Amino acid sequence: MEPRHRGKSTRRTSEDGVSLESFGTKEHMGVWKKREWVENSRNSPQKRIPALRCWQAVVMATGLVVAGVTGLSHAWCVYSIHENLLWFSQLEEVEREISFRTECGLYYSYYKQMLRAPSIQEGLYELINDNTTESKRTINILQRMNIYQEVLLSILYRILPIQDYLEPVYFYIYTVFALQAVYILALFLTSWMLSDSWLAGALTGVWYILNRVDTTRVEFTISLRENWSLPFFALQVAAITCYLRPQLRPTHQRVVLWLVFVCTFCFCLTWQFNQFILLVQALLIFTLDAVDFLTAEQVTSLYLVQVVSLLCVWLLQFCNSMILGSLVLSFIVAVLFIKHFQTGLKTGGFVVRVAKLALHAFLVLTLTFIINYSAKTVLQLRSDEHIFKFIKAKFGLGATRDFDASLYLCEEAFGLLPLDTFERLANTLLVYPYLCTLSVLLIVLALAALFNLREAGVGRAPADNDESTFSMRPDVAYNLLHTVFFGLLALSTMRMKYLWTGHMCAFAAFGVCGKEVWALCLRVIHCNTKAKLKLVRYSVPIVVLAFLYYKFWPKLMEEISELREFYDPDTVELMTWISSKTPKRAVFAGSMQLLAGIKLCTGRVLTNHPHYEDQALRERTRQVYQVYARQSAEEVHRLLRSVGADYVVLEDSICYERRHSRGCRLRDLLDLANGHIMDGPGENDPDLVPASHPRFCQAIKTGEPPYSTFFTRVFQNKTFHVYKLKKTKKKSKADSGV
């Protein structure tokens, strides 16, 4: 309130610089009122609203165009790198198929099988009653594996008028690359919604593309399940972010919740490890619920979306018992059951509430393990047993000699995240804003959680917090815990980094372009004004984008234009020989990775394959791999004949492996599982004993008895040796002297 001055005239200036003096006169009062009326009419809400809406529409349209361009740019990048890496368009069909390495070839083979079937119905029947993937067995591929995407694509290719100008393989890879554009779009929208600036989305897309080594591997593993599922997972996170936005209308909430369900369902349908990812997400929701960041309705809705999605996939996969025995279903049932009966969970003082939460968490975890153990016992489920063996062995809680667990432990992809990952991410300036945003918001989250627990304890709802209290938006809190939980998962297992690094780009861009971190920083230095906040929010991302363009654009163009060529003559020769020299129903044994390629390129029957989520298959694989152990010719022949093998393919790269260190070579894992001393200099456990037979894959090359009695070499080159199993007559009782 301005002080009054008596006996002295005052001189004031209006906002437009006009001097205001002696306003007591009617003339001057009239002039001022007229000016005031003009200004009010100019700034009236009726005039401002259409202009504001028009501006918002322009911003929205610009953001969507930038999102589309960013997504398509990434799809073009990975397509160009894939083409130039292999010279894919110039390869023969067998070479293209060989380029689908390991399990990628297995999944693509079902797409090829569906297209070669006389009709869609017959193709589906062959998948449901498959007797070529595992010899001497008839299995339901749609139940065992997540290949509905291959089925859908094969049907679309049949019914769409594209056969004349688009080959099946290109329709397949174009679809996968298009999904990568959807992935970028989802990350773009997530960071946009968090920061209210599409510049954050643009920065997210640029960071994702520049850090491609650590954000995706789609250009050389096209058919991997994660390349199909992660775009839907990113869409689900974007939809959850929208669902948790404050002041969202109930009608919009229902629509967005349906979108969350569709994305969750598609994610679960396309990846067999969906249950473990959803478990992390369920733990995240449980944490937010415990500290009052979500309403009871939001928590229940998100839990039910997960449950319904998994049950729908369970039905489509012909009642796959692995889904019913999943930990995430047991956890959600336990949470909802305990919440229903544990009334008054969010009442009482601070200490009482913390004690109640501790008891609640203990009861939920206990009931989860009881339900899960009971379900697996009733269903006699052992499909995911190897995963838990791996987790136990990784943290020193289980047997380290278990063959299945050791296969994972010895692979670099399942080890800890290497430190050079952070060096690469820091090179593009991604790590610095990410860690700053993470640190600041974790502190705010902790203070807000404490405030929620304390205020709720005295009867005040957390939603009633004023500006002077610590608070955090639910959508920001969700994404903060999302990056923390999946970051910990990535740090423990390198292969899981692809679940983290994409969202890491979105979260770091939110920190650069959002209001939360900058407002706090400006408040600390006493410069927190709207103009300065807006200036920082828009200038900093533009400077970062300009720097990234200047430093990395030439390198990116050089990488995209680099020409290489696929060259694997030994594998091509092997596949050509198998296709032309062996019966169509011949059964082949060998390594999982090679057999997937044999199925794709030749259509021959396999003894085992890389889809490891079956107990009987894992046992069969261990039996087949005895060709690389120290076993007698008679024992190996017996094992191979028991699984129906007609031919066995031996690989020098496995028999004389040097890629892994001692103790992690496949032959070492087999020796340990069999109780034998390992090859080469080094220590051995005292309970290991020398083997009584030489290593089979080396000794068979001598061609001497007893190896020549059971096996005949029919093909060899510098890499592969193929032996045909001889049919031996069973010894009679008289011959055996019994």
Secondary structure, 3 states (H helix, E strand, C coil): CCCCCCCCCCCEECCCCCEECCCCCHHHHHHHHHHHHHHHHHCCHHHHHHHHHHHHHHHHHHHHHHHHHHHHHHHHHHHHHHHHHHCHHHCCHHHHHHCCCHHHHHHHHHHHHHHHCCCHHHHHHHHHCECCCCCCCCECHHHHCCCHHHHHHHHHHHHCCCCCCCCHHHHHHHHHHHHHHHHHHHHHHHHHHHHCCHHHHHHHHHHHHHCHHHHCCCCCCCCCHHHHHHHHHHHHHHHHHHHCCCCCCHHHHHHHHHHHHHHHHHHHHHCCCHHHHHHHHHHHHHHHHHCCCCCHHHHHHHHHHHHHHHHHHHHHCCCCHHHHCCHHHHHHHHHHHHHHHCCCCCCCCHHHHHHHHHHHHHHHHHHHHHHHHHHHHHHCCCCCHHHHHHHHHHCCCCCCCCHHHHHHHCCHHHCCCCCHHHHHHHHCCCHHHHHHHHHHHHHHHHHHHHHHHHHHHCCCCHHHCCCCCCCCCHHHHHHHHHHHHHHHHHHHCHHHHHHCHHHHHHHHHHHHHCHHHHHHHHHHCCCCCHHHHHHHHHHHHHHHHHHHHHHHHHHHHHHHHCCCCCCCHHHHHHHHHHHHHCCCCCEEECCHHHHHHHHHHHCCEECCCCCCCCHHHHHHHHHHHHHHCCCCHHHHHHHHHHCCCCEEEEEHHHHCCCCCCCCCCHHHHHHHHHCECCCCCCCCCCCCECCCCCCHHHHHHHCCCCHHHHEEEEEECCCEEEEEECCCCCCCCCCCCC
